[in-house]
Amino acid sequence: MPAAALPVFACDAFSFPLPEGHRFPLAKFRRLREKLIADGVVAGRDVHLPSPVQREQLELAHDADYVQRMLQGQLSAAECRRLGFPWSAALVERALRSAGGTLAAARAALERGVGITLAGGTHHAGVRHGEGFCLFNDSIIAARVLQREGCVRRVVVLDGDVHQGNGTAEIADGDDAIFTFSLHGARNFPLRKHPSDLDIALPDGTEDEAFLHAWRHGVIEALDRSRAEMAIYLAGADPYRGDRLGRLAVSPEGLLQRDRFALAACHQRGIPVVVTMAGGYARNIDETVAIQARTVQEALRYGR
C-alpha cells in the first residue's frame, strides 16, 4: 500500500487583533494554506490544526516568570514595544498553537523524515523576553521536548531567515545538545546579535551566488560539527530581493536552491528535518506566499 500523505500543520484559524497598517503579514499564513490546497500540493484533509504547547514545555526554553507574565498579560509597555505586538489573549493562543505546530512537525519528522508547519521560526524570543514578533521560541521548545522524551539527543538549527536568530542563540548558549547556525544580513535586525555556534553575516545587496555559497558552506559545517540527529530548518522568505525588511537581493530561484540544498544535505545523512516558515515581508504578499509554497512543495519530496 502507498504511504499516507505527509501531514502539514497550520494554525491560521487562530487570528489576533493588530493596529491598522501594522507591518506583520498576518494574512500570509491563511493565503499560504489556501494556495497549497488550490494548487494541489497538499489535500485539505492532510492539513492539521496543532495542539497548543503546554506551560511546562514553554519553561524548557523560557524563564518561568516570563512565561507567567506573557500568559497573564502582565507585560510592560516597553516589553510590548520590543515584542512588536499589543498583548491579547488571542495573540498568546496563536503563539501557543504556532509552537505546537513546530512540535507536531518534529514528531512527524521522526516518523516520516520531514515535518512541515506553515508557521513557526520565532527565533527572536529569548529566555526572558519576546522580540521582533516572536513570543516563544518554537525551535528550542520542540528540540527540548523531544530531548526530554528521549527521542533525540543532538539537534541542529539551520536558520535561513534574513534576521539573525538571536533568541535561539541565547537560549541554546552553553547547551552542547543544540547547535545553532544563522545566515543573515550583517546590518539587519537585531542590532545586538547574540553569537550562535556558527554565524555567517552577509552585506546588504548580497545576490544569489554569494548567498548560496555561504549557505552551502554553513550547512555542511553545522551538520559536521553538530553530529545532529534532527534538524530544524527556518526557511524564511525574507532574503528575497523584494522583501521590505530583508536588505538582501536573493531571487525566488535562489531561495529554492537554498531549500533544496538544506533538505538534500539532511536527507543524505539520514537526519529528519523540521521545516518552519519564519519571516517574509514582501511588498506584494503574494510573492512571499509563492516562495514559501515552493519551499513546502520541495520539502514534501523528501517525506517517506
C-alpha positions as CSV (number, residue, x, y, z in Angstrom):
1,M,0.0,0.0,0.0
2,P,1.2,3.6,-0.7
3,A,2.4,5.6,2.2
4,A,-0.1,8.0,3.8
5,A,0.3,11.6,2.7
6,L,2.7,13.7,4.8
7,P,0.8,15.8,7.3
8,V,1.2,19.6,7.3
9,F,0.4,21.7,10.3
10,A,-1.3,25.1,10.1
11,C,-2.6,27.5,12.8
12,D,-4.1,30.3,10.7
13,A,-7.5,29.5,12.2
14,F,-6.3,31.4,15.2
15,S,-6.0,35.1,14.5
16,F,-5.4,38.1,16.7
17,P,-6.1,41.9,16.5
18,L,-3.5,44.2,15.1
19,P,-3.5,48.0,14.7
20,E,-4.3,49.2,11.2
21,G,-1.3,49.4,9.0
22,H,0.8,47.0,11.1
23,R,3.6,45.5,9.1
24,F,3.2,41.9,10.3
25,P,1.8,40.0,7.4
26,L,-0.9,38.0,9.3
27,A,-2.8,37.2,6.1
28,K,0.2,35.3,4.7
29,F,-0.5,32.2,6.8
30,R,-4.0,31.7,5.6
31,R,-3.1,32.5,2.0
32,L,-0.2,30.0,2.0
33,R,-2.5,27.2,3.2
34,E,-5.1,28.1,0.6
35,K,-2.6,28.3,-2.2
36,L,-1.1,24.9,-1.3
37,I,-4.6,23.3,-1.4
38,A,-5.7,25.2,-4.5
39,D,-2.6,24.2,-6.4
40,G,-3.0,20.5,-5.4
41,V,0.3,20.5,-3.4
42,V,-1.5,19.2,-0.3
43,A,-5.0,18.0,0.2
44,G,-7.2,19.8,2.7
45,R,-7.6,16.6,4.7
46,D,-3.8,16.5,5.3
47,V,-3.6,19.9,6.9
48,H,-3.9,19.6,10.6
49,L,-4.6,22.0,13.4
50,P,-1.8,21.6,16.1
51,S,-2.5,21.4,19.8
52,P,-1.1,24.2,21.9
53,V,2.2,23.7,23.7
54,Q,1.8,23.4,27.5
55,R,3.3,25.7,30.1
56,E,5.8,23.1,31.3
57,Q,7.0,22.8,27.7
58,L,7.4,26.6,27.4
59,E,9.5,26.5,30.5
60,L,12.0,24.2,28.8
61,A,13.1,27.3,26.8
62,H,11.9,30.3,28.8
63,D,12.1,31.7,32.3
64,A,9.0,30.7,34.4
65,D,8.4,34.4,35.3
66,Y,8.4,35.5,31.7
67,V,6.0,32.6,30.8
68,Q,3.7,33.6,33.6
69,R,3.6,37.3,32.6
70,M,3.1,36.5,28.9
71,L,0.3,34.1,29.6
72,Q,-1.4,36.5,32.0
73,G,-0.9,39.7,30.0
74,Q,1.4,41.3,32.6
75,L,4.0,42.7,30.1
76,S,5.2,46.3,30.5
77,A,4.7,48.8,27.7
78,A,8.4,48.5,26.9
79,E,8.1,44.8,26.6
80,C,5.2,45.1,24.2
81,R,7.2,47.5,22.1
82,R,10.1,45.1,22.0
83,L,7.7,42.3,21.1
84,G,6.1,44.4,18.3
85,F,2.6,43.4,19.1
86,P,-0.1,44.7,21.5
87,W,-0.8,41.9,24.0
88,S,-4.1,40.0,23.7
89,A,-5.3,36.5,24.8
90,A,-5.8,35.7,21.1
91,L,-2.2,36.6,20.4
92,V,-1.0,34.2,23.1
93,E,-3.3,31.4,21.9
94,R,-1.9,31.8,18.3
95,A,1.7,31.7,19.6
96,L,0.9,28.5,21.6
97,R,-0.6,26.9,18.5
98,S,2.3,28.0,16.3
99,A,4.9,26.4,18.7
100,G,2.6,23.4,18.9
101,G,2.8,23.2,15.1
102,T,6.6,23.0,15.2
103,L,6.4,20.3,17.9
104,A,3.9,18.3,15.9
105,A,6.0,18.7,12.8
106,A,9.1,17.5,14.7
107,R,7.2,14.4,15.8
108,A,6.1,13.8,12.2
109,A,9.8,14.2,11.0
110,L,10.9,11.4,13.3
111,E,8.4,9.1,11.6
112,R,8.4,10.4,8.0
113,G,11.8,12.0,7.5
114,V,10.3,15.5,7.1
115,G,7.8,17.5,9.1
116,I,6.2,20.8,7.9
117,T,4.5,23.6,9.7
118,L,3.1,26.6,7.9
119,A,4.2,28.9,10.7
120,G,7.0,28.8,13.3
121,G,10.5,30.1,13.1
122,T,10.0,32.5,16.0
123,H,13.7,32.9,16.6
124,H,13.9,36.3,18.3
125,A,12.2,35.1,21.5
126,G,14.8,34.8,24.2
127,V,15.0,33.3,27.7
128,R,13.2,36.2,29.4
129,H,11.7,38.3,26.6
130,G,9.7,38.3,23.4
131,E,11.0,40.3,20.5
132,G,10.5,41.0,16.8
133,F,7.1,39.4,16.5
134,C,8.2,36.3,18.5
135,L,6.6,35.4,21.8
136,F,8.0,31.9,22.3
137,N,11.0,30.1,20.7
138,D,9.4,27.2,18.9
139,S,12.6,25.7,17.7
140,I,14.1,25.3,21.2
141,I,10.8,24.2,22.7
142,A,10.4,21.4,20.1
143,A,14.1,20.3,20.4
144,R,14.0,20.1,24.2
145,V,10.6,18.4,24.4
146,L,11.9,15.6,22.2
147,Q,15.2,15.5,24.0
148,R,13.4,15.2,27.3
149,E,11.3,12.4,25.9
150,G,14.5,10.5,24.8
151,C,13.5,10.8,21.1
152,V,16.7,12.6,20.0
153,R,19.9,13.7,21.7
154,R,21.5,16.3,19.4
155,V,19.6,18.9,17.3
156,V,20.9,21.5,14.8
157,V,19.0,24.7,13.9
158,L,19.6,25.8,10.3
159,D,18.4,29.3,10.3
160,G,17.9,30.7,6.8
161,D,15.8,33.7,7.8
162,V,17.4,37.1,6.9
163,H,17.4,38.2,10.5
164,Q,19.9,36.7,13.0
165,G,18.4,34.1,15.3
166,N,19.4,35.9,18.5
167,G,16.8,34.4,20.8
168,T,17.6,30.8,19.6
169,A,21.4,31.5,20.1
170,E,20.8,33.0,23.6
171,I,18.6,30.1,24.9
172,A,21.0,27.4,23.5
173,D,24.1,29.2,24.6
174,G,26.2,26.6,26.5
175,D,23.9,23.8,25.5
176,D,26.1,21.3,23.7
177,A,23.0,19.3,22.6
178,I,21.6,22.1,20.4
179,F,23.8,23.6,17.7
180,T,22.8,26.9,16.2
181,F,23.6,28.2,12.7
182,S,22.4,31.5,11.4
183,L,22.9,33.0,7.9
184,H,21.7,36.6,8.0
185,G,22.2,40.2,6.9
186,A,25.0,41.8,8.8
187,R,23.4,45.2,9.2
188,N,19.8,44.0,9.7
189,F,17.7,43.4,12.8
190,P,18.5,42.7,15.6
191,L,21.0,45.4,16.3
192,R,22.6,43.4,19.1
193,K,23.2,39.8,17.9
194,H,23.8,37.0,20.4
195,P,26.5,34.8,18.9
196,S,25.3,31.5,17.5
197,D,27.5,28.4,17.4
198,L,28.0,29.4,13.7
199,D,27.1,32.8,12.3
200,I,27.6,34.0,8.7
201,A,26.8,37.6,8.2
202,L,26.2,39.0,4.7
203,P,26.4,42.5,3.4
204,D,23.4,44.4,2.1
205,G,22.6,43.6,-1.5
206,T,24.0,40.1,-1.5
207,E,22.8,38.2,-4.6
208,D,22.2,34.5,-5.3
209,E,25.8,33.3,-6.0
210,A,27.4,34.7,-2.8
211,F,24.3,33.8,-0.7
212,L,24.2,30.2,-1.9
213,H,28.0,29.8,-1.5
214,A,27.7,31.0,2.2
215,W,24.7,28.8,2.8
216,R,26.2,25.6,1.5
217,H,29.4,26.2,3.5
218,G,27.4,26.9,6.6
219,V,25.0,24.0,6.4
220,I,27.8,21.5,5.8
221,E,29.9,22.9,8.7
222,A,26.8,22.9,11.0
223,L,25.9,19.3,10.2
224,D,29.5,18.2,10.6
225,R,30.1,19.9,13.9
226,S,26.7,19.2,15.5
227,R,26.5,15.5,14.7
228,A,22.8,16.1,14.8
229,E,20.0,13.6,14.9
230,M,17.4,16.1,13.9
231,A,17.5,19.4,12.0
232,I,15.1,22.3,12.4
233,Y,15.2,24.5,9.2
234,L,13.9,28.1,9.3
235,A,13.0,28.7,5.6
236,G,12.5,32.4,5.8
237,A,11.3,34.1,2.6
238,D,12.8,37.4,3.7
239,P,16.3,37.2,2.0
240,Y,14.1,37.8,-1.2
241,R,15.1,40.9,-3.2
242,G,11.6,42.2,-3.0
243,D,11.3,42.0,0.8
244,R,10.6,45.2,2.7
245,L,12.7,44.2,5.7
246,G,15.3,42.0,4.0
247,R,18.1,44.2,2.5
248,L,19.5,41.2,0.5
249,A,18.9,40.6,-3.2
250,V,18.2,36.9,-3.5
251,S,15.9,35.7,-6.3
252,P,13.0,33.2,-5.7
253,E,15.1,30.6,-7.6
254,G,18.0,31.3,-5.3
255,L,15.8,30.6,-2.3
256,L,14.5,27.4,-3.8
257,Q,18.1,26.3,-4.3
258,R,18.8,27.1,-0.6
259,D,15.8,24.9,0.3
260,R,17.0,22.1,-1.9
261,F,20.5,22.1,-0.5
262,A,19.4,22.0,3.1
263,L,16.8,19.3,2.6
264,A,19.1,17.2,0.4
265,A,22.1,17.5,2.9
266,C,19.9,16.3,5.7
267,H,18.4,13.5,3.7
268,Q,21.7,12.2,2.6
269,R,22.8,12.0,6.2
270,G,19.6,10.4,7.3
271,I,18.7,13.4,9.5
272,P,15.0,14.1,10.0
273,V,14.2,17.7,9.2
274,V,11.5,20.1,10.5
275,V,10.6,22.9,8.1
276,T,9.3,26.1,9.5
277,M,8.3,29.2,7.5
278,A,9.9,32.0,9.6
279,G,9.8,35.5,8.1
280,G,8.6,37.1,4.9
281,Y,7.6,40.7,4.3
282,A,7.5,41.2,0.5
283,R,5.8,44.4,-0.7
284,N,3.5,42.1,-2.6
285,I,2.3,39.4,-0.1
286,D,1.6,37.0,-2.9
287,E,5.4,36.9,-3.7
288,T,6.1,35.7,-0.1
289,V,3.3,33.2,-0.3
290,A,4.7,31.8,-3.7
291,I,8.2,31.5,-2.3
292,Q,7.0,29.6,0.8
293,A,4.7,27.4,-1.2
294,R,7.7,26.3,-3.3
295,T,9.5,25.5,0.0
296,V,6.7,23.3,1.1
297,Q,6.5,21.6,-2.3
298,E,10.2,20.9,-2.2
299,A,10.1,19.6,1.4
300,L,7.3,17.2,0.5
301,R,9.6,15.4,-1.9
302,Y,11.7,14.2,1.0
303,G,9.0,12.6,3.0
304,R,8.5,8.9,3.2
